[in-house]
Amino acid sequence: MSGGALGRLRRRLVAEQPVDIPDDSGGAARTFVARFSVWAQIDTLKAVPNFLASREETLFTHRIRLRSGSGVAAGWRLRQGTRVFDVLTCPPDDTARGFSTCHCREVV
């Protein structure tokens, strides 16, 4: 990865792994546990307004680039302060370019 490409990784995110905790009724409650911090580049791809139960929200889709070898996978979350990005896909690392590219969803 060239120095210029590395310079685009300006956002510090916390990678959160999903953990299912069994409950008393045989089900499970999903929670997320912070695993590590990672530098990333966030590119917004699309914003779609949505009206749900008399409430307006906007669904954003993002492409988030991380350094290769992060271990982030679909189902994880990436967090920047109060912003939460649900990882939809995160294909295997492209080690030739030094990046992993995740496609994520954020609801605001």
N, C-alpha and C positions, 0 to 999 in steps of 0.2 A: 504494500500500500504506500503510495507516495506521500510525502509530507503535506502536499496540498489537500489530498483526500482526507488525511488524518485531521487536518485543521477544521474540517466541516463537522466533526463530531464534537459539537459544542454544548450539548444538553446532557446533564447528569441525571440518569434515571435509576430507579431502584427496581430490580427484577424480583418479582414475587411468584413463588411456585404454589400451585393449588394443593391443598391438603384436605382430604375428607375425614371428618371426625364423626364416628358412629354416635347416633342418638339412642334414646331409650325405646323408641318404637320400631327399631330395625332399619331405619333409614340412615342418612348421613347429612351432616351440615358441611358445606364447603366454606373453607376459609383460605386465606392466602398468607404465606409466610415470606418475609423479605429474605432473600438469599445473598444478593451482592449488588453492588452499584456498577453501572456501565456508562460510558460516554456514548452518545448517539446523535444522529442527524434525523430530524423529524421533518417530513415533507407531507403537507396536507394534499390529499388527492381529490376529495369531494366533500361537500357539506349538503345535507338534505334535511330541510325542516320537517318536523313531524308533530302532529297534534294527538295527544294521548290523554284521555280522561280530563278534558278541559285544560290541559297543560301543554304548553309549547316546549318542545325540546329539539335539539339539532343533533343529527347523527353525522359524525365526521369519520371519514376513512383516511388513514395515514399510511405512509411507507416509512418505516423506521429502520435506519441502517445502524448496525452495531459492528464492532470488530469481530472477526472470526473467532470461534472457540468459546463464545459466551455461554452456550448451553441452553439458551432460551428456546422454548418450543411452543407449539399451539396449545392454548389453554392457560398459559401463564399470563401474568399482567406486568405491565411496565408502568411505573408511577413517577410523576414529576410533581412534587408537592401535592396539591389537591386534584391534579389531573390524573386520570386513570385510563390507560390504553389496554384494551383486551386484545391479546395476540390471537389472530384468526389463523394465520399461517406463518411459518418460519422455516422455509426449506433448509436442507443441510447447507453448511457453510460453503461459500465459494472461496476456497483458500487461495486460488490463483489471484483473486482481486483483493483478498483480505477482509471482505465484508460478509455479514449475514444480513439479509433483507427480510424484515418481518412486515406483514400487512396487518394493521390493527384497526380497531374501532374505538371511538370515544363518544360518549353521549353527554351532551351539555344541556 
